[in-house]
């Protein structure tokens, strides 16, 4: 049967699920400009305001940026690796006190590559039910079996481990640290205990925590002093760092394995050298001086009822969520409605994404509208 693409699109529109790419006139720090109107941007992952920052960009270019090109024109395993790539990988390894690090082109590339290659036939993956789509896609590409435990429910996970772990060879537990749509934090301490008890490999995606949590900004694992207990830590440069790309860091055997088996790494043209240099520069020159503003950002999130800088406002129905988004727009706030399939049916929401420049005064009116 031939798929009727027009019908699919009409169905999406009828259920308020239709999406389109939006064009913006520009970004100015914590603001975004649309149709001549300046709005407080609450839909950005630019947590430390390093992206689109003219002063930061000019400083980087004057110091080191002019030494790097805007294209690699090759995969890493061919001619796409210059010294700066290895320097960034070593810098990340040193920060996390891990053996080795591998760069990927994005968090999506990293999670798909890791979760599709780490296990094979006869192995198993245990994944939090609310893990990011990139983790799910990676598992679906893997040749192993996978089970999804109830969100952040360690009892649900252990029940699965008791029932299934003995039926497989290698076992992997994978979770986000800060969940991207709910803003809550994984129970990493219990996950470490369970991974040891049931002889599993623990993979933690710190995408929304890297550059935000911890004394050094390494993520939730650092904040909980669990870095040495986690086998593989995934992070991204495209959020708090304000650049592009991602990484996985851990034991040498795992990193060498991904270098040879992760297809999203092997068959992708390497990121531009200038982006690699920028990520390294931010991590070394700027991130160490951000603790206080990161602390204030997290405190603001807690004051709004969240465990992190991501504040979910669950509305439920799609049309009511879109309507609330428009009300906020009219009051000077930009936040996009989050609808299925990004979140489960019946849990459509606004996802308020705080950044370090946003103040309590900025959100005072917002709280009145949202009643939080």
C-alpha positions, -999 to 999 in steps of 0.1 A, spaced: 0 0 0 14 34 -10 17 59 19 -5 90 15 19 117 27 -6 145 24 -30 125 45 -4 119 72 4 157 73 -33 166 75 -37 141 104 -8 158 122 -25 192 117 -58 180 130 -42 168 162 -20 199 166 11 178 161 22 195 129 57 211 130 75 236 108 109 252 109 108 288 124 129 316 112 142 342 137 156 376 130 183 373 156 194 365 191 207 390 217 219 372 249 188 360 267 165 375 242 153 364 207 139 387 181 108 377 161 88 400 138 105 430 153 96 419 189 122 412 215 112 382 237 128 365 267 141 332 252 130 302 273 135 276 246 173 277 244 200 252 255 225 281 256 228 277 294 259 298 299 253 322 271 285 313 252 267 308 219 258 339 198 280 360 222 299 386 201 324 394 228 332 357 234 334 351 196 358 381 191 380 371 220 382 335 207 390 346 171 417 371 183 434 345 205 433 313 185 404 311 160 422 325 130 445 294 130 416 270 121 396 263 90 358 261 86 358 226 72 374 192 77 363 177 44 370 142 56 360 116 82 382 113 113 396 79 102 408 93 69 423 128 68 398 145 91 420 145 123 442 175 131 461 179 164 433 200 179 409 170 178 432 149 200 439 179 222 402 183 229 398 146 235 427 146 260 413 177 277 380 160 283 398 128 295 418 149 320 387 167 333 368 135 339 399 115 349 391 88 324 414 68 301 403 81 267 377 102 249 361 101 215 344 130 198 311 127 178 294 153 156 264 157 179 247 142 209 224 123 186 254 109 167 270 99 200 240 81 215 230 64 183 266 52 178 272 41 214 238 23 219 238 6 186 273 -8 188 280 -15 225 259 -46 226 253 -75 202 234 -107 199 231 -123 233 234 -90 252 208 -67 268 202 -30 275 181 -16 303 170 19 295 150 45 315 116 49 298 120 86 293 155 85 278 161 108 248 150 97 213 187 93 203 192 66 229 160 48 218 170 50 182 205 35 190 189 6 209 165 -1 181 195 -4 157 214 -27 181 213 -65 176 206 -70 213 175 -72 234 164 -41 254 140 -34 282 127 0 293 122 4 331 97 29 346 111 64 347 136 69 375 121 39 393 149 18 407 125 -9 419 113 -13 384 148 -16 371 159 -41 398 129 -62 391 139 -64 354 175 -71 364 165 -100 387 143 -115 360 164 -110 329 201 -104 337 210 -141 339 196 -147 304 222 -125 287 260 -120 283 269 -84 285 243 -60 301 241 -22 298 222 3 319 217 36 302 202 68 315 202 106 312 214 124 342 191 155 338 161 144 318 156 168 289 118 171 290 111 168 328 142 185 343 144 158 370 176 140 380 184 103 377 192 84 409 228 78 400 238 65 434 214 36 432 222 30 395 259 26 404 249 1 432 227 -19 408 253 -19 380 278 -34 405 254 -58 420 243 -72 386 276 -68 367 264 -42 341 280 -14 321 266 19 332 262 47 305 252 81 316 242 109 292 251 142 308 240 163 278 219 188 299 242 186 330 277 191 314 286 227 319 259 231 346 263 208 376 293 202 397 322 223 410 340 221 377 308 219 356 312 182 346 277 172 354 256 153 380 282 125 383 307 151 395 283 167 419 276 133 435 313 123 434 305 93 412 328 99 382 350 69 389 320 46 392 304 53 358 318 34 329 309 57 301 299 94 303 284 111 273 284 149 270 276 176 244 293 208 234 261 221 218 244 232 249 262 249 279 295 251 260 278 270 231 296 251 204 289 219 184 296 182 188 297 156 216 319 131 234 320 99 252 347 93 278 357 61 297 380 31 296 404 28 267 389 -5 256 355 10 251 367 41 233 389 20 209 358 -2 204 336 27 194 363 40 171 361 7 152 324 0 156 303 31 160 290 38 125 279 74 133 316 81 140 332 61 112 310 73 84 306 110 93 328 139 80 346 154 110 333 186 125 351 218 114 384 224 132 373 258 143 344 243 163 367 218 179 391 246 188 362 267 202 350 239 224 385 234 238 390 271 244 356 274 262 363 244 284 398 256 293 394 294 295 358 301 304 341 271 321 363 272 352 350 307 360 312 299 358 305 283 391 286 312 407 263 319 378 256 282 374 247 280 410 223 309 407 207 294 376 200 262 394 186 280 424 162 298 402 151 265 387 145 251 422 125 282 432 102 273 402 97 237 415 123 219 394 154 199 403 174 216 376 175 245 352 148 228 330 113 236 343 84 216 329 49 231 329 27 201 320 -6 212 305 -20 180 291 -39 187 259 -21 199 227 -44 228 219 -43 242 255 -5 240 255 -3 259 222 -28 285 236 -7 290 267 24 294 246 7 322 226 -4 339 258 32 339 270 43 352 236 20 381 239 35 389 273 71 389 260 82 353 266 92 328 239 87 292 248 76 265 224 49 239 231 63 204 235 39 177 221 38 140 213 58 122 201 85 141 220 65 135 252 38 109 260 2 116 248 -17 136 274 14 153 288 20 182 264 39 209 281 59 241 280 96 234 287 111 264 303 148 263 297 167 287 320 200 303 312 226 320 334 215 355 324 178 351 333 170 366 367 141 362 392 128 396 380 127 382 345 103 354 355 81 373 380 53 379 355 58 345 340 52 328 374 19 348 378 7 336 344 17 300 350 7 301 387 40 285 398 
